[in-house]
């Protein structure tokens, strides 16, 4: 028999030792001695799953041994694992930890001995020290590149800003130059008028000898040429913007060569330059005459400007029958040009040296405009040179299609001087000249005084005083004047009922289209640009006098009360009556009962009186007139609506279909259906 004393039963105090007997990483068994060194288990970032198997060294009731663990620096509290000897750790963050494990003996008495294992979880490669060094280097490089880009962009923006400012300054300087040249050119018109006007006035004298006449022609032609150059300078902005209009015409090349040569003969003789200009294998050429003339004159002027005394200028113009082009070549002796100068010679305002020759004849617009005009005509210009010998320009131009009705104008207008203008003397006509320039005023007076009474005023205020004393028949006024200008003077005179009828002719150096339109808007009757032709002024005055005389006679006569309608002359009262009758017919167009009697009752005259009046005004009887209005209304409906012919017939006041068809065919030579079909076909076409 076995027995025991329960009071003597005690738990064993045996301390069970603990050891690690298995290791699995990612569910793969590992060699403990290879992986754990110096009580440290080092794990890579891609080894997140760890299974540690422990064994309690107690041989009595070993299956009752219990386990507990904690991971210091991750979870400091003990985790009770019961009697499971395997500890599973998953996905510990990178870092260093300490695993502590303890167990009980077979009687579940906890041991004070603790198994310790250091866990070193490696950081991923992108969080490693090397990676951070690389990151730091990359960030430093990125910062450097960013700073460099920002600096470069700031520098580039500053450079663009400076270039923009420089471009604006160049543009302002260019505009200032153009404005200066334009203003100076504008001031040239007054002295130019005093050269051109008297020269033309002298040419109209019949008693001039040929020698004097020849030199007056030279003066007039060069004044005319200067006027063209000034106008060219005034319109220089248009050429730069590509707004220059070209007009093709047939140009007599030989006549042009003779005209150009005459302008430079005196300059060549004075500077002892051997000058020749010839045309070969071409008699006429279709192009823009003004543009061709400017190209030739500019190149010749440039040649004369840089050719030394005793040098030569050879110009030749010839045609090419094979391709229909025109070739102009000019060569002059001189210092020549370098390659750099030849590349810049067509640049705006580029000047390489000043001319030592007198009267070089420079155009003032340079070779830049010459190149622009050449390209505008579809041609090309090239330059060649040999240093110390010569400079040669070659221009090639294609033929243009001539504008219909455009004929070539002769290069010279000498024949005009031989045609003497006949102006009848009308001393009863009074002309007031308003001009602040005394010489221009005296020139106009000399032109007009042989034929008319002439009074003078130095500005607009003096002109108003003259008008108050005695009204002139015509006023000839400048535009730009001190105190009161010509436009304001016109406004004052046209606003006054007493003076609004006086014709006003403006003569001004402001000769742009915009200036002329502005003057016409303010009430001017005629605008003559400076310099003016004496016969132009005389013709304008005579035409103005004749026009106003005819108007006076017309309004004084009974003809002013007559009008013409449909080829019949009638009084205005008759036209109002006819409109009244037509309005009544149209308002009652669908009333079949409307007849001549109802018309007579509406107007308030007898049937016979209505018959006579309509026969006189329309050459139709009242019935015919009403029927015509009805048929015209029907024709309009046929064209503009989709109503049937029968509906249109009733709307037009007809009730008999055969009668409607017969009368419609008489008026329009076709039936209503054919008329509608014809109108539809015309619309489709």
Buried (B, 14 or more C-beta within 10 A) or exposed (E): EEEEEEEEEEEEEBBBBBEBEBBBBEEEEBEBEEBBEEEEBBBEBEBBBBBBBBBBBBEEEBEBBBBBBBBBEBEEEEEEBEBEBEBEBEEBEBEEBBBBBBBBBBBEBEBEEEBEBBBEBBBEEEEBEEEEEEEEEEEEEEEEEEEEEEEEEEEEEEEEEEEEEEEEEEEEEEEEEBEEBBEEBBEBBBBBBBBBBBBBBBBBEEEBEEEEBEEBBBBBBBBBBBBBBBBBBBBBEEBBEEEBEBEBBEBBBBBBBBBBBBBBEEBBEEBEBEBEBEBEEBEBBBBBBBBBBBBBBBBBBBBBBBBBEEBBBBBBBBBEEEEEBBBBBBBBBBBBBEEEBBEEBBEBEEEEEEBEBEEBBBBBBBBBBBBBBBEBBBBEBEBBBEEEEBBBBBBBBBBBEBEEEEEBEEBBEEEBBEEEEEBEEBEEBBBBBBBBBEBBBBBBBBBBEEBBBBBBBBBBBBBBEBBEEEBBBBBBBBBBBEEBBBBBBBEBBBEEEEBEBBBBBBBBBBBEEEBBEBBEEBBBBBBBBBBBBBBBBBEBBBEBBEEBEEEEEEEEEEEEEEEEEEEEEBEEEBBEBBEEBEEBBEEBBEEEEBEBEBBBEBBEBEBEEBBEBBBEBBEEBBEBBBBBBBBEBBBEBBBEEEEEBEEBBBBBBBEEEEEBBEBBBEBBEEBBEEBBEEEEEEEEE
